[in-house]
Amino acid sequence: MEFAEFIKTPMVNNVTLKENFKKPIDGTLCITGHHLIISSRNQPHDELWVLHSLVDSIEKKLSGSTGTLTLKCKHFKVLQLAMPTVEDCLNVASSIEQLSNLGDIALKYPFFYQPSFEILEDGWQAFQPETEFNRHKECSDEWRLSYVNKDYQVCSSYPSVVIVPKSIEDELIVRVAKFRQNGRFPVLSYFHRHNKVGPVCSFLCSTIIEIVAKLDTDLLCDYKKCTRIKAT
C-alpha cells in the first residue's frame, strides 16, 4: 500500500493557520504519509508538524469559494486552517481522515521513523521474557511462559509473551479471552520473591452466558491457587 493513494493534494499554498493564544501563520501546507506540515512564508524556521494519528476529528466549513478546516487533536489542541479553495479544503480533509485511520499497524509512524542519532542498543532485544523469567526460580514452580498471544490476536494490548499458571492450557485462555473486555485474560503482572504475591489483571464483560461463566470460574480458581489475592 502506498501513502500517495490517500494524498489527493500534497501541497497547498496561501494557507492560514490559527491557533489559540498565538498569532496566525500564513504559509504552505504539506501532507506526507504521517505528518501535516505548515511552514510560514515570513519565518523560514517557523513550522508546525502534526502527526495524522494525533488528529481526533475534522470539521469542514465552506464559505463561497474558500473553506476552513478545524482539527481537534487528541492532546487537546485545536487548529484552524483557512484554505484558499473549496477543492483544496475537501481534498486535505479527505487525506487526513484516511491517513489518521490506517488499519495496518505496520504503516504507523514508529515503523518508518529514522533517528538522526547513532543507535547504541537494539531496544527490541533489551528485554527478553525468557531470560527474565529464568532469573526467578521461585516463580517457575507454579507459573509458565505462554506464547498464546504471539501474533497479538488474543489481546492487542498485551505483550506477545505472558506468564500464566502451569495448570492452565492455552486453549482455555483463548476461549475465556473471547468473553473478556478487549480479550484481556488474567496474566501475572508482578511477583514478589518472598511472599509470592502475584497480582493478576483482567476484566469481565458485563454479560456472560452460563457455560462461559463456568470456564471463567475454573480459570480464576487456578490463578487463586498460585496467588494470595483474589483474581477479578
MDAnalysis code that builds the backbone (N, CA, C; Angstrom):
import MDAnalysis as mda
import numpy as np

u = mda.Universe.empty(696, n_residues=232, atom_resindex=np.repeat(np.arange(232), 3), trajectory=True)
u.add_TopologyAttr("name", ["N", "CA", "C"] * 232)
u.add_TopologyAttr("resid", np.arange(1, 233))
u.add_TopologyAttr("resname", ["MET", "GLU", "PHE", "ALA", "GLU", "PHE", "ILE", "LYS", "THR", "PRO", "MET", "VAL", "ASN", "ASN", "VAL", "THR", "LEU", "LYS", "GLU", "ASN", "PHE", "LYS", "LYS", "PRO", "ILE", "ASP", "GLY", "THR", "LEU", "CYS", "ILE", "THR", "GLY", "HIS", "HIS", "LEU", "ILE", "ILE", "SER", "SER", "ARG", "ASN", "GLN", "PRO", "HIS", "ASP", "GLU", "LEU", "TRP", "VAL", "LEU", "HIS", "SER", "LEU", "VAL", "ASP", "SER", "ILE", "GLU", "LYS", "LYS", "LEU", "SER", "GLY", "SER", "THR", "GLY", "THR", "LEU", "THR", "LEU", "LYS", "CYS", "LYS", "HIS", "PHE", "LYS", "VAL", "LEU", "GLN", "LEU", "ALA", "MET", "PRO", "THR", "VAL", "GLU", "ASP", "CYS", "LEU", "ASN", "VAL", "ALA", "SER", "SER", "ILE", "GLU", "GLN", "LEU", "SER", "ASN", "LEU", "GLY", "ASP", "ILE", "ALA", "LEU", "LYS", "TYR", "PRO", "PHE", "PHE", "TYR", "GLN", "PRO", "SER", "PHE", "GLU", "ILE", "LEU", "GLU", "ASP", "GLY", "TRP", "GLN", "ALA", "PHE", "GLN", "PRO", "GLU", "THR", "GLU", "PHE", "ASN", "ARG", "HIS", "LYS", "GLU", "CYS", "SER", "ASP", "GLU", "TRP", "ARG", "LEU", "SER", "TYR", "VAL", "ASN", "LYS", "ASP", "TYR", "GLN", "VAL", "CYS", "SER", "SER", "TYR", "PRO", "SER", "VAL", "VAL", "ILE", "VAL", "PRO", "LYS", "SER", "ILE", "GLU", "ASP", "GLU", "LEU", "ILE", "VAL", "ARG", "VAL", "ALA", "LYS", "PHE", "ARG", "GLN", "ASN", "GLY", "ARG", "PHE", "PRO", "VAL", "LEU", "SER", "TYR", "PHE", "HIS", "ARG", "HIS", "ASN", "LYS", "VAL", "GLY", "PRO", "VAL", "CYS", "SER", "PHE", "LEU", "CYS", "SER", "THR", "ILE", "ILE", "GLU", "ILE", "VAL", "ALA", "LYS", "LEU", "ASP", "THR", "ASP", "LEU", "LEU", "CYS", "ASP", "TYR", "LYS", "LYS", "CYS", "THR", "ARG", "ILE", "LYS", "ALA", "THR"])
u.atoms.positions = np.array([
    [0.835, -1.193, 0.000],
    [0.000, 0.000, 0.000],
    [0.872, 1.246, 0.000],
    [0.571, 2.191, -0.887],
    [1.324, 3.429, -0.976],
    [0.521, 4.566, -0.345],
    [1.217, 5.415, 0.421],
    [0.542, 6.555, 1.040],
    [0.020, 7.535, -0.014],
    [0.677, 7.560, -1.172],
    [0.310, 8.510, -2.215],
    [-1.143, 8.362, -2.656],
    [-1.690, 7.170, -2.545],
    [-3.071, 6.963, -2.989],
    [-4.081, 7.629, -2.058],
    [-3.635, 7.993, -0.845],
    [-4.515, 8.688, 0.083],
    [-4.369, 10.206, -0.007],
    [-3.265, 10.668, -0.576],
    [-2.971, 12.102, -0.597],
    [-3.456, 12.708, -1.911],
    [-4.586, 13.376, -1.867],
    [-5.166, 13.955, -3.076],
    [-4.486, 15.264, -3.465],
    [-4.096, 16.036, -2.465],
    [-3.391, 17.299, -2.706],
    [-2.196, 17.354, -1.761],
    [-0.986, 17.099, -2.242],
    [0.180, 17.034, -1.348],
    [0.645, 18.383, -0.803],
    [0.343, 19.486, -1.522],
    [0.810, 20.796, -1.064],
    [-0.205, 21.871, -1.424],
    [-0.423, 22.790, -0.488],
    [-1.351, 23.908, -0.702],
    [-0.678, 25.190, -0.244],
    [-0.616, 26.175, -1.118],
    [-0.057, 27.486, -0.764],
    [-1.153, 28.407, -0.233],
    [-0.719, 29.504, 0.382],
    [-1.638, 30.534, 0.890],
    [-2.631, 29.975, 1.919],
    [-2.110, 29.184, 2.828],
    [-2.912, 28.642, 3.924],
    [-2.644, 29.452, 5.184],
    [-3.701, 29.730, 5.951],
    [-3.543, 30.463, 7.212],
    [-3.865, 29.546, 8.381],
    [-2.895, 29.400, 9.284],
    [-3.073, 28.577, 10.478],
    [-3.440, 29.475, 11.654],
    [-4.548, 29.153, 12.315],
    [-4.971, 29.890, 13.500],
    [-4.990, 28.943, 14.688],
    [-4.351, 29.384, 15.754],
    [-4.258, 28.587, 16.969],
    [-4.467, 29.497, 18.160],
    [-5.159, 28.997, 19.187],
    [-5.460, 29.821, 20.358],
    [-4.202, 30.407, 20.989],
    [-4.281, 31.701, 21.295],
    [-3.217, 32.422, 22.008],
    [-1.935, 32.572, 21.187],
    [-2.023, 32.380, 19.880],
    [-0.860, 32.549, 19.007],
    [-1.245, 33.368, 17.787],
    [-0.257, 34.029, 17.234],
    [-0.508, 34.807, 16.033],
    [-0.753, 33.873, 14.847],
    [-1.653, 34.267, 13.938],
    [-1.896, 33.440, 12.744],
    [-0.624, 33.307, 11.903],
    [-0.479, 32.177, 11.270],
    [0.675, 31.925, 10.408],
    [0.195, 31.745, 8.970],
    [0.734, 32.571, 8.086],
    [0.440, 32.417, 6.661],
    [1.575, 31.642, 6.017],
    [1.239, 30.605, 5.288],
    [2.315, 29.820, 4.699],
    [1.828, 28.716, 3.798],
    [2.603, 27.618, 3.795],
    [2.340, 26.488, 2.906],
    [2.049, 25.239, 3.726],
    [1.058, 24.496, 3.288],
    [0.699, 23.243, 3.949],
    [1.161, 22.077, 3.089],
    [1.840, 21.116, 3.728],
    [2.296, 19.910, 3.023],
    [1.766, 18.678, 3.755],
    [1.390, 17.674, 2.989],
    [0.905, 16.419, 3.559],
    [1.855, 15.299, 3.170],
    [2.401, 14.626, 4.177],
    [3.244, 13.450, 3.943],
    [2.487, 12.216, 4.424],
    [3.120, 11.074, 4.370],
    [2.460, 9.844, 4.787],
    [2.057, 9.831, 6.241],
    [2.771, 10.599, 7.105],
    [2.483, 10.566, 8.536],
    [2.271, 11.933, 9.161],
    [2.633, 13.000, 8.455],
    [2.561, 14.325, 9.053],
    [1.813, 15.331, 8.200],
    [1.235, 16.295, 8.903],
    [0.711, 17.510, 8.300],
    [1.690, 18.611, 8.690],
    [2.267, 19.296, 7.712],
    [3.313, 20.288, 7.981],
    [2.863, 21.654, 7.478],
    [2.904, 22.648, 8.365],
    [2.583, 24.026, 7.978],
    [3.839, 24.864, 8.158],
    [4.311, 25.460, 7.070],
    [5.529, 26.264, 7.087],
    [5.187, 27.724, 6.828],
    [5.758, 28.643, 7.618],
    [5.492, 30.073, 7.474],
    [6.216, 30.654, 6.266],
    [5.548, 31.584, 5.579],
    [6.198, 32.272, 4.460],
    [7.179, 33.321, 4.963],
    [6.889, 33.899, 6.128],
    [7.689, 35.010, 6.644],
    [8.856, 34.550, 7.508],
    [8.662, 33.463, 8.250],
    [9.717, 32.949, 9.121],
    [10.126, 31.558, 8.626],
    [11.272, 31.450, 7.955],
    [11.690, 30.176, 7.335],
    [11.729, 28.989, 8.297],
    [12.060, 29.248, 9.560],
    [12.203, 28.144, 10.519],
    [10.947, 27.947, 11.377],
    [9.892, 28.666, 11.055],
    [8.656, 28.553, 11.822],
    [7.763, 27.499, 11.171],
    [7.748, 26.288, 11.750],
    [6.983, 25.172, 11.198],
    [6.193, 24.466, 12.298],
    [5.094, 23.906, 11.897],
    [4.311, 23.075, 12.803],
    [4.120, 21.707, 12.164],
    [4.542, 20.663, 12.886],
    [4.391, 19.280, 12.412],
    [3.333, 18.604, 13.279],
    [2.340, 18.028, 12.634],
    [1.264, 17.332, 13.349],
    [1.123, 15.922, 12.789],
    [1.244, 14.922, 13.655],
    [1.031, 13.539, 13.231],
    [-0.440, 13.346, 12.848],
    [-0.677, 12.668, 11.738],
    [-2.061, 12.399, 11.351],
    [-2.792, 11.610, 12.441],
    [-2.075, 10.695, 13.081],
    [-2.697, 9.863, 14.114],
    [-3.078, 10.676, 15.357],
    [-2.588, 11.915, 15.446],
    [-2.908, 12.779, 16.575],
    [-4.247, 13.491, 16.380],
    [-4.737, 13.488, 15.154],
    [-5.999, 14.179, 14.846],
    [-7.171, 13.295, 15.255],
    [-8.021, 13.837, 16.111],
    [-9.175, 13.082, 16.609],
    [-10.413, 13.296, 15.737],
    [-10.623, 14.542, 15.279],
    [-11.778, 14.827, 14.429],
    [-11.491, 16.022, 13.528],
    [-12.221, 16.079, 12.428],
    [-12.067, 17.161, 11.455],
    [-13.436, 17.750, 11.149],
    [-13.512, 19.088, 11.213],
    [-14.748, 19.778, 10.856],
    [-14.481, 20.657, 9.631],
    [-15.370, 20.565, 8.652],
    [-15.237, 21.340, 7.417],
    [-16.292, 22.446, 7.381],
    [-15.864, 23.644, 7.019],
    [-16.787, 24.764, 6.860],
    [-16.483, 25.460, 5.538],
    [-17.440, 25.404, 4.616],
    [-17.256, 26.003, 3.299],
    [-17.977, 27.340, 3.242],
    [-17.306, 28.322, 2.664],
    [-17.886, 29.661, 2.540],
    [-17.499, 30.245, 1.191],
    [-18.455, 30.265, 0.266],
    [-18.162, 30.763, -1.071],
    [-17.152, 29.890, -1.769],
    [-16.063, 30.488, -2.187],
    [-15.013, 29.752, -2.907],
    [-13.889, 29.295, -1.990],
    [-14.014, 29.542, -0.681],
    [-12.971, 29.155, 0.265],
    [-13.528, 28.164, 1.291],
    [-12.641, 27.663, 2.130],
    [-13.063, 26.720, 3.156],
    [-12.152, 26.761, 4.362],
    [-12.654, 26.279, 5.493],
    [-11.877, 26.239, 6.731],
    [-11.970, 24.844, 7.350],
    [-10.827, 24.319, 7.763],
    [-10.776, 23.031, 8.453],
    [-10.450, 23.267, 9.923],
    [-11.189, 22.637, 10.789],
    [-10.907, 22.685, 12.220],
    [-10.469, 21.299, 12.663],
    [-9.218, 21.202, 13.087],
    [-8.661, 19.923, 13.529],
    [-8.646, 19.885, 15.049],
    [-9.355, 18.934, 15.610],
    [-9.343, 18.746, 17.058],
    [-8.434, 17.558, 17.362],
    [-7.364, 17.842, 18.086],
    [-6.324, 16.834, 18.308],
    [-6.508, 16.119, 19.641],
    [-5.876, 14.958, 19.742],
    [-6.004, 14.119, 20.933],
    [-5.275, 14.706, 22.135],
    [-4.366, 15.666, 21.912],
    [-3.698, 16.316, 23.042],
    [-4.349, 17.673, 23.337],
    [-5.621, 17.828, 22.881],
    [-6.494, 18.954, 23.208],
    [-6.180, 20.244, 22.458],
    [-5.294, 20.199, 21.512],
    [-5.061, 21.367, 20.684],
    [-6.146, 21.451, 19.618],
    [-6.524, 22.674, 19.274],
    [-7.485, 22.907, 18.204],
    [-6.826, 23.810, 17.167],
    [-6.719, 23.324, 15.944],
    [-6.061, 24.064, 14.869],
    [-7.081, 24.400, 13.795],
    [-7.050, 25.646, 13.337],
    [-7.918, 26.070, 12.240],
    [-7.061, 26.381, 11.018],
    [-7.434, 25.802, 9.890],
    [-6.708, 26.005, 8.648],
    [-7.635, 26.658, 7.626],
    [-7.332, 27.907, 7.280],
    [-8.112, 28.614, 6.265],
    [-7.522, 28.277, 4.902],
    [-8.321, 27.617, 4.061],
    [-7.853, 27.142, 2.766],
    [-8.295, 28.083, 1.641],
    [-7.463, 28.249, 0.606],
    [-7.781, 29.202, -0.480],
    [-8.940, 28.777, -1.367],
    [-9.166, 27.459, -1.518],
    [-10.253, 26.997, -2.381],
    [-11.025, 25.871, -1.709],
    [-12.263, 25.681, -2.142],
    [-13.093, 24.605, -1.614],
    [-12.496, 23.244, -1.957],
    [-11.963, 23.119, -3.172],
    [-11.365, 21.854, -3.595],
    [-10.200, 21.462, -2.699],
    [-9.325, 22.435, -2.402],
    [-8.200, 22.154, -1.514],
    [-8.702, 21.738, -0.133],
    [-9.719, 22.418, 0.345],
    [-10.267, 22.127, 1.672],
    [-10.784, 20.692, 1.750],
    [-11.553, 20.284, 0.765],
    [-12.123, 18.940, 0.755],
    [-11.053, 17.871, 0.550],
    [-10.087, 18.154, -0.320],
    [-9.020, 17.182, -0.584],
    [-8.140, 16.961, 0.640],
    [-7.776, 18.057, 1.315],
    [-6.936, 17.948, 2.516],
    [-7.686, 17.205, 3.618],
    [-8.968, 17.524, 3.802],
    [-9.776, 16.850, 4.824],
    [-9.865, 15.355, 4.547],
    [-10.106, 14.987, 3.308],
    [-10.200, 13.579, 2.940],
    [-8.885, 12.854, 3.179],
    [-7.781, 13.503, 2.834],
    [-6.465, 12.890, 3.015],
    [-6.160, 12.630, 4.486],
    [-6.427, 13.634, 5.331],
    [-6.132, 13.490, 6.755],
    [-7.020, 12.424, 7.383],
    [-8.289, 12.396, 6.986],
    [-9.219, 11.396, 7.538],
    [-8.738, 9.978, 7.247],
    [-8.258, 9.752, 6.052],
    [-7.798, 8.407, 5.701],
    [-6.461, 8.070, 6.346],
    [-5.545, 9.042, 6.347],
    [-4.212, 8.786, 6.901],
    [-4.221, 8.687, 8.426],
    [-5.231, 9.238, 9.070],
    [-5.303, 9.171, 10.532],
    [-6.023, 7.906, 11.005],
    [-6.514, 7.115, 10.051],
    [-7.241, 5.889, 10.414],
    [-6.711, 4.678, 9.651],
    [-5.398, 4.572, 9.558],
    [-4.791, 3.432, 8.887],
    [-4.997, 2.170, 9.722],
    [-5.523, 1.130, 9.099],
    [-5.812, -0.092, 9.834],
    [-4.600, -0.960, 10.098],
    [-3.611, -0.909, 9.216],
    [-2.427, -1.763, 9.339],
    [-1.424, -1.131, 10.297],
    [-1.145, -1.799, 11.410],
    [-0.213, -1.256, 12.409],
    [1.173, -1.034, 11.831],
    [1.559, -1.823, 10.828],
    [2.896, -1.703, 10.223],
    [3.059, -0.402, 9.442],
    [1.958, 0.297, 9.188],
    [2.032, 1.570, 8.456],
    [2.136, 2.765, 9.396],
    [2.149, 2.516, 10.695],
    [2.237, 3.596, 11.662],
    [3.638, 4.220, 11.652],
    [3.694, 5.452, 12.143],
    [4.928, 6.243, 12.078],
    [6.144, 5.585, 12.744],
    [6.006, 4.945, 13.921],
    [7.194, 4.359, 14.547],
    [7.950, 3.373, 13.658],
    [7.247, 2.714, 12.738],
    [7.907, 1.748, 11.863],
    [8.647, 2.420, 10.705],
    [8.434, 3.724, 10.545],
    [9.094, 4.463, 9.469],
    [10.105, 5.481, 10.006],
    [10.127, 5.662, 11.307],
    [10.994, 6.680, 11.906],
    [12.464, 6.333, 11.725],
    [13.218, 7.294, 11.248],
    [14.658, 7.142, 11.068],
    [15.376, 8.120, 11.993],
    [15.970, 7.670, 13.099],
    [16.609, 8.596, 14.049],
    [17.835, 9.259, 13.451],
    [18.072, 10.477, 13.896],
    [19.221, 11.241, 13.406],
    [20.468, 11.001, 14.259],
    [20.358, 10.137, 15.256],
    [21.478, 9.837, 16.144],
    [21.863, 8.368, 16.013],
    [23.042, 8.051, 16.517],
    [23.526, 6.676, 16.443],
    [22.825, 5.795, 17.479],
    [22.317, 4.659, 17.034],
    [21.649, 3.722, 17.938],
    [22.697, 2.838, 18.614],
    [22.764, 2.887, 19.932],
    [23.770, 2.139, 20.672],
    [23.299, 0.739, 21.057],
    [21.984, 0.542, 21.122],
    [21.459, -0.751, 21.548],
    [20.134, -1.018, 20.857],
    [19.910, -2.248, 20.500],
    [18.645, -2.639, 19.892],
    [17.607, -2.795, 21.002],
    [16.709, -1.820, 21.099],
    [15.717, -1.828, 22.165],
    [14.785, -3.018, 22.139],
    [14.556, -3.571, 20.947],
    [13.657, -4.720, 20.845],
    [14.257, -5.963, 21.508],
    [15.595, -5.980, 21.655],
    [16.255, -7.131, 22.258],
    [16.745, -6.859, 23.677],
    [16.474, -5.666, 24.200],
    [16.982, -5.300, 25.522],
    [16.309, -6.109, 26.631],
    [15.069, -6.490, 26.431],
    [14.341, -7.249, 27.444],
    [13.827, -8.542, 26.822],
    [14.324, -9.656, 27.306],
    [13.908, -10.958, 26.822],
    [13.094, -11.659, 27.911],
    [11.813, -11.920, 27.676],
    [10.973, -12.550, 28.702],
    [11.541, -13.865, 29.219],
    [12.108, -14.683, 28.339],
    [12.653, -15.968, 28.753],
    [13.795, -15.798, 29.758],
    [14.672, -14.842, 29.479],
    [15.805, -14.601, 30.369],
    [15.344, -14.108, 31.730],
    [14.422, -13.144, 31.718],
    [13.932, -12.580, 32.975],
    [13.164, -13.620, 33.787],
    [12.382, -14.437, 33.111],
    [11.595, -15.467, 33.809],
    [12.513, -16.491, 34.472],
    [13.584, -16.874, 33.815],
    [14.515, -17.873, 34.349],
    [15.309, -17.357, 35.544],
    [15.334, -16.037, 35.709],
    [16.051, -15.460, 36.850],
    [15.313, -15.740, 38.158],
    [14.026, -15.994, 38.078],
    [13.218, -16.189, 39.288],
    [12.744, -17.640, 39.344],
    [13.526, -18.470, 39.942],
    [13.222, -19.897, 40.021],
    [11.954, -20.156, 40.834],
    [11.692, -19.287, 41.864],
    [10.505, -19.485, 42.685],
    [9.237, -19.369, 41.839],
    [9.310, -18.510, 40.849],
    [8.144, -18.272, 40.005],
    [7.856, -19.460, 39.095],
    [8.894, -20.141, 38.675],
    [8.736, -21.223, 37.699],
    [8.099, -22.474, 38.286],
    [7.943, -22.548, 39.623],
    [7.321, -23.714, 40.234],
    [5.845, -23.829, 39.865],
    [5.168, -22.699, 39.777],
    [3.726, -22.723, 39.538],
    [3.307, -21.980, 38.276],
    [4.239, -21.242, 37.680],
    [3.904, -20.415, 36.525],
    [4.725, -20.834, 35.307],
    [4.260, -20.448, 34.134],
    [4.970, -20.764, 32.904],
    [4.820, -19.609, 31.914],
    [5.700, -19.596, 30.933],
    [5.581, -18.637, 29.844],
    [4.610, -19.181, 28.801],
    [3.752, -18.301, 28.306],
    [2.795, -18.702, 27.278],
    [2.969, -17.805, 26.057],
    [2.937, -18.428, 24.886],
    [3.046, -17.693, 23.622],
    [1.693, -17.648, 22.903],
    [0.633, -17.774, 23.683],
    [-0.703, -17.796, 23.104],
    [-1.033, -16.483, 22.380],
    [-0.378, -15.392, 22.812],
    [-0.634, -14.079, 22.206],
    [0.483, -13.665, 21.255],
    [1.146, -14.657, 20.679],
    [2.324, -14.403, 19.838],
    [2.078, -13.385, 18.742],
    [0.951, -13.481, 18.055],
    [0.637, -12.566, 16.961],
    [-0.349, -11.481, 17.387],
    [-0.489, -11.293, 18.699],
    [-1.392, -10.270, 19.254],
    [-2.836, -10.465, 18.800],
    [-3.203, -11.717, 18.512],
    [-4.547, -11.996, 18.042],
    [-5.536, -12.176, 19.200],
    [-5.045, -12.615, 20.353],
    [-5.927, -12.822, 21.504],
    [-6.229, -11.497, 22.191],
    [-5.178, -10.706, 22.439],
    [-5.333, -9.385, 23.074],
    [-4.308, -8.436, 22.478],
    [-4.764, -7.410, 21.798],
    [-3.858, -6.490, 21.096],
    [-3.080, -5.599, 22.059],
    [-3.536, -5.453, 23.308],
    [-2.844, -4.582, 24.264],
    [-1.912, -5.343, 25.201],
    [-1.819, -6.666, 25.048],
    [-0.917, -7.478, 25.854],
    [0.367, -7.759, 25.066],
    [1.464, -8.060, 25.752],
    [2.695, -8.451, 25.043],
    [2.539, -9.816, 24.382],
    [3.488, -10.153, 23.543],
    [3.406, -11.426, 22.815],
    [3.692, -12.621, 23.712],
    [4.426, -12.399, 24.809],
    [4.735, -13.465, 25.765],
    [4.185, -13.064, 27.125],
    [3.391, -13.938, 27.732],
    [2.788, -13.642, 29.030],
    [3.061, -14.798, 29.988],
    [2.833, -14.540, 31.275],
    [3.047, -15.564, 32.296],
    [1.699, -15.995, 32.857],
    [1.448, -17.279, 32.820],
    [0.173, -17.841, 33.302],
    [0.475, -19.062, 34.167],
    [-0.501, -19.558, 34.960],
    [-0.272, -20.774, 35.762],
    [-0.004, -21.989, 34.875],
    [0.820, -22.881, 35.360],
    [1.156, -24.092, 34.611],
    [-0.075, -24.969, 34.362],
    [-1.033, -24.881, 35.266],
    [-2.206, -25.747, 35.165],
    [-3.196, -25.308, 34.091],
    [-2.974, -24.138, 33.505],
    [-3.911, -23.610, 32.506],
    [-3.365, -23.830, 31.101],
    [-4.167, -24.452, 30.261],
    [-3.778, -24.681, 28.876],
    [-4.100, -23.445, 28.031],
    [-3.329, -23.256, 26.962],
    [-3.544, -22.104, 26.084],
    [-4.938, -22.123, 25.452],
    [-5.444, -23.291, 25.191],
    [-6.768, -23.409, 24.573],
    [-7.840, -22.782, 25.466],
    [-7.739, -22.997, 26.781],
    [-8.703, -22.420, 27.715],
    [-8.576, -20.898, 27.742],
    [-7.338, -20.403, 27.686],
    [-7.112, -18.953, 27.686],
    [-7.799, -18.309, 26.490],
    [-7.647, -18.926, 25.334],
    [-8.257, -18.380, 24.115],
    [-9.771, -18.343, 24.243],
    [-10.356, -19.378, 24.785],
    [-11.816, -19.450, 24.904],
    [-12.338, -18.418, 25.889],
    [-11.670, -18.266, 27.021],
    [-12.115, -17.317, 28.040],
    [-11.897, -15.877, 27.578],
    [-10.809, -15.619, 26.872],
    [-10.484, -14.261, 26.437],
    [-11.568, -13.666, 25.535],
    [-12.280, -14.524, 24.826],
    [-13.328, -14.051, 23.919],
    [-14.469, -13.379, 24.671],
    [-14.593, -13.657, 25.958],
    [-15.687, -13.108, 26.741],
    [-15.188, -12.134, 27.808],
    [-13.982, -11.636, 27.596],
    [-13.452, -10.608, 28.483],
    [-13.192, -9.345, 27.673],
    [-13.314, -8.211, 28.322],
    [-13.198, -6.946, 27.629],
    [-11.862, -6.841, 26.907],
    [-11.960, -6.618, 25.588],
    [-10.772, -6.475, 24.739],
    [-9.858, -7.696, 24.804],
    [-10.397, -8.836, 25.196],
    [-9.608, -10.061, 25.238],
    [-8.588, -10.109, 26.355],
    [-8.755, -9.293, 27.388],
    [-7.754, -9.207, 28.458],
    [-7.927, -10.320, 29.484],
    [-7.383, -11.453, 29.171],
    [-7.415, -12.591, 30.094],
    [-6.433, -12.355, 31.239],
    [-6.604, -13.017, 32.382],
    [-5.714, -12.801, 33.530],
    [-4.267, -13.203, 33.210],
    [-3.329, -12.401, 33.638],
    [-1.900, -12.705, 33.484],
    [-1.173, -12.290, 34.761],
    [-0.017, -12.873, 34.974],
    [0.820, -12.475, 36.103],
    [1.519, -11.168, 35.736],
    [1.277, -10.131, 36.512],
    [1.902, -8.842, 36.210],
    [2.974, -8.446, 37.230],
    [3.003, -9.156, 38.379],
    [4.006, -8.841, 39.403],
    [4.227, -10.073, 40.282],
    [5.471, -10.317, 40.649],
    [5.775, -11.469, 41.515],
    [6.732, -11.019, 42.604],
    [6.343, -11.268, 43.852],
    [7.181, -10.907, 44.994],
    [7.971, -12.128, 45.436],
    [9.261, -11.969, 45.523],
    [10.163, -13.097, 45.799],
    [9.854, -13.787, 47.132],
    [9.474, -13.000, 48.162],
    [9.354, -13.580, 49.500],
    [7.955, -14.107, 49.808],
    [6.930, -13.304, 49.572],
    [5.594, -13.779, 49.935],
    [4.794, -14.299, 48.748],
    [5.431, -14.337, 47.581],
    [4.839, -14.920, 46.373],
    [3.473, -14.324, 46.004],
    [3.338, -13.032, 46.228],
    [2.108, -12.364, 45.824],
    [2.193, -12.057, 44.338],
    [1.199, -12.497, 43.587],
    [1.207, -12.254, 42.152],
    [-0.078, -11.611, 41.686],
    [-0.165, -10.289, 41.663],
    [-1.382, -9.632, 41.188],
    [-1.698, -10.035, 39.755],
    [-2.962, -10.240, 39.469],
    [-3.403, -10.550, 38.119],
    [-4.406, -9.495, 37.687],
    [-4.419, -9.156, 36.389],
    [-5.316, -8.117, 35.912],
    [-6.164, -8.652, 34.765],
    [-7.453, -8.397, 34.859],
    [-8.364, -8.822, 33.810],
    [-9.700, -8.144, 34.023],
    [-10.569, -8.201, 32.996],
    [-11.853, -7.516, 33.064],
    [-12.930, -8.391, 32.440],
    [-13.949, -8.676, 33.220],
    [-15.058, -9.469, 32.709],
    [-16.008, -8.606, 31.907],
    [-16.613, -9.164, 30.860],
    [-17.656, -8.472, 30.127],
    [-18.903, -8.394, 31.004],
    [-19.783, -7.456, 30.708],
    [-20.967, -7.247, 31.533],
    [-21.969, -8.376, 31.399],
    [-21.998, -9.036, 30.248],
    [-22.937, -10.139, 30.049],
    [-22.178, -11.389, 29.658],
    [-22.387, -12.475, 30.436],
    [-21.709, -13.750, 30.165],
    [-22.726, -14.877, 30.318],
    [-22.789, -15.750, 29.348],
    [-23.708, -16.862, 29.448],
    [-23.166, -17.891, 30.429],
    [-24.022, -18.818, 30.891],
    [-23.676, -19.726, 31.984],
    [-22.445, -20.565, 31.701],
    [-22.326, -21.124, 30.508],
    [-21.189, -22.006, 30.206],
    [-19.876, -21.234, 30.226],
    [-19.937, -19.990, 29.788],
    [-18.730, -19.158, 29.794],
    [-18.345, -18.810, 31.225],
    [-19.319, -18.517, 32.044],
    [-19.044, -18.198, 33.443],
    [-18.350, -19.377, 34.129],
    [-18.756, -20.583, 33.784],
    [-18.130, -21.775, 34.360],
    [-16.668, -21.863, 33.943],
    [-16.377, -21.635, 32.657],
    [-14.991, -21.659, 32.171],
    [-14.165, -20.600, 32.876],
    [-14.744, -19.408, 33.006],
    [-14.017, -18.306, 33.623],
    [-13.734, -18.587, 35.088],
    [-14.708, -19.189, 35.783],
    [-14.518, -19.534, 37.194],
    [-13.407, -20.555, 37.368],
    [-13.378, -21.556, 36.497],
    [-12.322, -22.570, 36.564],
    [-10.950, -21.941, 36.371],
    [-10.867, -21.004, 35.426],
    [-9.592, -20.346, 35.158],
    [-9.139, -19.526, 36.359],
    [-10.064, -18.771, 36.956],
    [-9.710, -17.930, 38.104],
    [-9.317, -18.772, 39.314],
    [-9.917, -19.937, 39.463],
    [-9.545, -20.824, 40.577],
    [-8.087, -21.257, 40.465],
    [-7.638, -21.515, 39.248],
    [-6.241, -21.888, 39.038],
    [-5.314, -20.734, 39.393],
    [-5.752, -19.517, 39.079],
    [-4.933, -18.355, 39.421],
    [-4.863, -18.169, 40.934],
    [-5.968, -18.363, 41.608],
    [-6.001, -18.159, 43.060],
    [-5.094, -19.167, 43.775],
    [-4.928, -20.344, 43.203],
    [-4.042, -21.340, 43.798],
    [-2.572, -20.867, 43.757],
    [-2.260, -20.041, 42.771],
    [-0.882, -19.581, 42.598],
    [-0.619, -18.244, 43.269],
    [-1.675, -17.601, 43.779],
    [-1.515, -16.285, 44.379],
    [-2.208, -16.228, 45.720],
    [-1.973, -15.143, 46.422],
    [-2.621, -14.938, 47.699],
    [-3.648, -13.816, 47.629],
    [-3.989, -13.407, 46.439],
    [-5.002, -12.376, 46.275],
    [-6.110, -12.907, 45.405],
    [-7.213, -12.204, 45.379],
    [-8.354, -12.628, 44.584],
    [-8.243, -12.095, 43.164],
    [-8.360, -12.964, 42.188],
    [-8.334, -12.536, 40.785],
    [-9.720, -12.093, 40.376],
    [-9.842, -10.907, 39.810],
    [-11.168, -10.373, 39.433],
    [-11.141, -9.840, 38.027],
])
